[in-house]
Amino acid sequence: MSEREGGTKMKSGEGGKKPHKNKPTSKKYKLYKVTGETVKRNAKFCPRCGPGVFMGGGLNRLHCGKCRYTEFNKQ
C-alpha cells in the first residue's frame, strides 16, 4: 500500500484518474444538409437578427435565443 497526501493509504490497483468519456456530438450538424457542393439550411433564420442566427423549435412555436423573438405556429 502506498500513502497519499495527508497520510491516507491507497489500496493497490486503485488509480487516480477516471476513464476518458467521449463527448456527445454537437447538434449544430443537424441544422445543415450537404448535397454535393451545395449546403441547405434546415432551420429558419430569425427575422430580427438576420442570417446566421437560427430559431429553435418548441412545441408550437419558433424562438430566437439571442433576441427573444417568438413566432407561434398557426393551428
C-alpha positions as CSV (number, residue, x, y, z in Angstrom):
1,M,0.0,0.0,0.0
2,S,1.2,3.4,-0.8
3,E,0.5,6.6,1.1
4,R,-1.3,9.6,-0.3
5,E,-1.0,13.2,0.8
6,G,-2.5,13.7,4.3
7,G,-1.5,10.3,5.5
8,T,-4.4,8.3,4.0
9,K,-3.5,4.9,2.5
10,M,-4.4,3.8,-1.1
11,K,-5.3,0.2,-1.9
12,S,-3.2,-1.3,-4.7
13,G,-5.0,-1.2,-8.1
14,E,-6.8,1.9,-7.2
15,G,-5.8,4.6,-9.8
16,G,-6.0,8.3,-9.5
17,K,-7.5,9.0,-12.9
18,K,-11.0,8.3,-14.2
19,P,-11.5,6.7,-17.6
20,H,-12.0,9.0,-20.6
21,K,-15.6,9.5,-21.8
22,N,-16.3,10.7,-25.3
23,K,-18.1,14.0,-25.7
24,P,-21.5,13.9,-27.4
25,T,-21.5,15.3,-31.0
26,S,-22.7,18.8,-31.4
27,K,-26.3,19.5,-32.5
28,K,-25.2,22.1,-35.0
29,Y,-24.7,19.4,-37.6
30,K,-28.5,18.8,-37.7
31,L,-29.1,22.4,-38.9
32,Y,-27.4,21.9,-42.3
33,K,-27.7,19.3,-45.0
34,V,-24.9,18.9,-47.6
35,T,-25.6,17.5,-51.0
36,G,-22.7,17.5,-53.4
37,E,-21.3,21.1,-53.4
38,T,-24.4,22.8,-52.1
39,V,-25.4,23.4,-48.4
40,K,-29.0,23.7,-47.4
41,R,-30.0,25.2,-44.1
42,N,-32.8,23.2,-42.4
43,A,-33.8,25.7,-39.7
44,K,-35.4,29.1,-40.1
45,F,-33.4,32.3,-39.5
46,C,-34.5,35.0,-37.1
47,P,-36.1,38.0,-38.9
48,R,-34.7,40.5,-36.4
49,C,-31.2,39.2,-36.1
50,G,-30.8,38.2,-39.7
51,P,-29.0,35.3,-41.4
52,G,-26.7,33.3,-39.2
53,V,-29.0,33.2,-36.2
54,F,-31.3,30.1,-36.2
55,M,-34.6,29.9,-34.4
56,G,-35.1,27.0,-32.1
57,G,-38.2,24.8,-32.4
58,G,-40.5,24.3,-29.4
59,L,-43.9,22.5,-29.2
60,N,-45.9,25.1,-31.1
61,R,-43.5,27.9,-31.7
62,L,-40.1,29.1,-33.0
63,H,-37.9,31.0,-30.6
64,C,-34.7,33.1,-31.1
65,G,-32.3,32.6,-28.2
66,K,-30.4,35.8,-28.9
67,C,-33.1,38.5,-29.1
68,R,-36.1,36.5,-27.6
69,Y,-38.2,36.8,-30.7
70,T,-41.0,34.2,-30.8
71,E,-43.3,33.1,-33.7
72,F,-46.2,30.9,-32.9
73,N,-47.4,28.2,-35.4
74,K,-50.9,28.5,-36.7
75,Q,-53.1,25.6,-35.9
